[in-house]
Amino acid sequence: MKSREFKDAVYEQLARVASAFSTPKRVELIEILAQGERNVESLALGTDQSVANASRHLQVLRGVGLVASWKVGLQVFYRLSGPEVVDGYQVLRHIAEARVAELGRVAREYFDSEDGLVPMAREELIERVRTGDVIILDVRPAMEYRSGHIAGAISIPVEQLEKQLARLPPDREVVAYCRGPYCVLAAEAVRLLRDKGYRAVRLAEGYPEWKSAGLAVQTSAQEGLV
C-alpha cells in the first residue's frame, strides 16, 4: 500500500465515525445513552421520533462501533460501546460552544426565559455538599437514575416533582441536574420549585460530565432508589 492509499484509508474511517454525529437525532441518542442502556422504544420516545426512524439511526451508530445492541425476548437494547464515545460527544460539544455563536445564543434565550439563573458550577456544588446545606436532585427518568447518578442525589423525575415536593426540605437549597448542560429537565424543575417557594438552581453540567470527571457516582444496586 502506498502512502497516499494508506492516508486515504485512514481518513475514510475517521470520516465514517464523524459522519455518525452528522444528524441531530443521532447526537441526541448518544446523549441519552450516556445515561445508561435503553431499549429502542424508550429511545424513540425520548427523542420524539418513530421506532423505525430511531432504529435506523441506531443502526448507523452501531455500524461504526459507537453503540452495542442485544435482545431480551422481543426487545432490542442499546448501550454506548465505551466511555470514549461520551468523550467524543463532549469534545464535539466543546468545539461547537467555542466556535458556533448560534449555539450560545439559543442556549441563553431558552435558559434565561426558563429559569433566569446562572447555573451552579461543579466545583461549587462539591463545596456545598461538604457543608451539607444543599439537596442534589436528579430529575431524569427513574431508569436513568438507576443506571447511575451523582452520589447522594435523590430521584424525583420532573413529571412527578409537583406531587412529591414534600420530600424536599424547604430550608435547604435544591440543586437539580439532568443529562447535560443542554438538558431541559433541570431548568423545568428549577422553575417549578421557585414557583413553589423553594430556593433552587440547576447544575451547569449533567451526570455524564460528573462521571467523566471521576467524581463519586452510585447505581441503584449500591443504594436503593432514594
C-alpha positions, 0 to 999 in steps of 0.5 A: 500500500502506498502512502497516499492509499494508506492516508486515504484509508485512514481518513475514510474511517475517521470520516465514517465515525464523524459522519455518525454525529452528522444528524441531530437525532443521532447526537441526541441518542448518544446523549441519552445513552450516556445515561445508561442502556435503553431499549429502542422504544424508550429511545424513540420516545425520548427523542420524539421520533418513530421506532423505525426512524430511531432504529435506523439511526441506531443502526448507523451508530452501531455500524461504526462501533459507537453503540452495542445492541442485544435482545431480551425476548422481543426487545432490542437494547442499546448501550454506548460501546465505551466511555470514549464515545461520551468523550467524543460527544463532549469534545464535539460539544466543546468545539461547537460552544467555542466556535458556533455563536448560534449555539450560545445564543439559543442556549441563553434565550431558552435558559434565561426565559426558563429559569433566569439563573446562572447555573451552579458550577461543579466545583461549587456544588462539591463545596456545598455538599461538604457543608451539607446545606444543599439537596442534589436532585436528579430529575431524569427518568427513574431508569436513568437514575438507576443506571447511575447518578451523582452520589447522594442525589435523590430521584424525583423525575420532573413529571412527578416533582409537583406531587412529591415536593414534600420530600424536599426540605424547604430550608435547604437549597435544591440543586437539580441536574439532568443529562447535560448542560443542554438538558431541559429537565433541570431548568423545568424543575428549577422553575417549578420549585421557585414557583413553589417557594423553594430556593433552587438552581440547576447544575451547569453540567449533567451526570455524564460530565460528573462521571467523566470527571471521576467524581463519586457516582452510585447505581441503584444496586449500591443504594436503593432508589432514594 
